[in-house]
Amino acid sequence: MDPDHGRVHGKVVVVTGAARGQGAAEAAALAREGALVVAADVAEPERPYGPGVTARRLDVTDAASWAELAGWLRETHGRVDGLVNNAGITWRARLDEVTQADLARVHAVNVTGPLLGIQHLSPLMPPGSSIVNVGSAAALTAHYPVAYTTSKWALRGLSAAASLELGPRGIRVNTVHPGFIETPMTASAAPAFRAATLAETPLGRAGTVEDVAPLVVFLISGESSYITGAEIPVDGGYTAHGGAKSVSDALRGTGPLSAGRSAG
Ligand SMILES: NC(=O)c1ccc[n+]([C@@H]2O[C@H](COP(=O)([O-])OP(=O)(O)OC[C@H]3O[C@@H](n4cnc5c(N)ncnc54)[C@H](O)[C@@H]3O)[C@@H](O)[C@H]2O)c1
């Protein structure tokens, strides 16, 4: 793609958590389509960014860090057209072991981070701007890690409130909900989690960062100009069947719970 004729040509877009994983892929995809991307993270990038991407250090939990970024954006570009609230952390403690400190730490990144981002950058956004929040299949299900799941459900509420509040200013707010995506975050998951999740995924494979990035580009671009307050899973169908897949597989005789073929 020639960035000069890209789908987000000339847009100034901040992507948080862009040092690796999905954020890095989203930053690269937006830059390929002509955006001036600000890749913001607490960590150094795993790989050097390509053309069109500028790295900035940002701790999404810290209001002063956001204020500094907003000041730099005002000076450098005078505006922001897009914000991708992608930075997130997980914590795999279950109900009986999760602590208040776990809850506070995870919510600080996954909920307070996007809130601070919206508060600090939306004043710089002209009509036509777009905010994308990165939720999770955990935001649509009873996913077992309590701090992570509650944080992503809370992010849905923030997205809905923000889309209502910012709509009259012509700023759109949408949420993407990735399923199991191959990144450093899922590389640390238990093999049983991976296998059980893929068994519930109709497309039968893990997602890649390249499955998510094009949706983010679409939501930042003017192609989605009448879409706001929407929530879009990118999960191979994981959240669409409401638990019916294991039943369907068992009756067909293909799932782990099947005891041979049945007419049931
Ligand atoms: N990988 C998956 O299967 C999956 C599934 C559903 C949702 N998600 C969500 O997608 C998003 C990206 O996940 P990923 O898999 O690429 O994760 P990742 O762990 O590979 O990358 C997350 C990035 O966020 C950064 N980050 C963490 N805390 C930060 C902070 N305080 N300030 C700034 N940056 C910070 C990290 O340094 C890292 O670069 C997250 O919001 C995650 O919850 C991931």
The ligand as a Gaussian input file, in Angstrom:
#p B3LYP/6-31G(d) Opt

LIG

0 1
 N       -3.587000     -11.942000      23.230000
 C       -4.848000     -12.262000      23.429000
 O       -5.260000     -13.436000      23.225000
 C       -5.848000     -11.233000      23.879000
 C       -7.183000     -11.636000      23.957000
 C       -8.143000     -10.715000      24.332000
 C       -7.764000      -9.421000      24.602000
 N       -6.474000      -9.042000      24.545000
 C       -6.160000      -7.635000      24.820000
 O       -5.441000      -7.101000      23.722000
 C       -4.581000      -6.064000      24.195000
 C       -3.176000      -6.346000      23.702000
 O       -2.777000      -7.611000      24.202000
 P       -1.489000      -8.420000      23.714000
 O       -1.879000      -9.829000      23.678000
 O       -0.871000      -7.757000      22.536000
 O       -0.575000      -8.217000      25.028000
 P        0.981000      -8.075000      25.232000
 O        1.222000      -8.403000      26.662000
 O        1.713000      -8.854000      24.205000
 O        1.242000      -6.519000      24.981000
 C        0.704000      -5.562000      25.855000
 C        1.510000      -4.275000      25.754000
 O        0.953000      -3.343000      26.692000
 C        2.014000      -2.678000      27.339000
 N        1.619000      -2.145000      28.634000
 C        1.331000      -2.850000      29.764000
 N        1.090000      -1.993000      30.790000
 C        1.222000      -0.739000      30.283000
 C        1.114000       0.555000      30.841000
 N        0.842000       0.738000      32.151000
 N        1.292000       1.628000      30.045000
 C        1.604000       1.450000      28.727000
 N        1.738000       0.257000      28.143000
 C        1.552000      -0.835000      28.915000
 C        3.099000      -3.743000      27.470000
 O        4.379000      -3.174000      27.727000
 C        2.984000      -4.472000      26.131000
 O        3.805000      -3.879000      25.158000
 C       -4.729000      -6.049000      25.713000
 O       -5.652000      -5.053000      26.076000
 C       -5.269000      -7.428000      26.026000
 O       -5.997000      -7.456000      27.234000
 C       -5.492000      -9.932000      24.207000

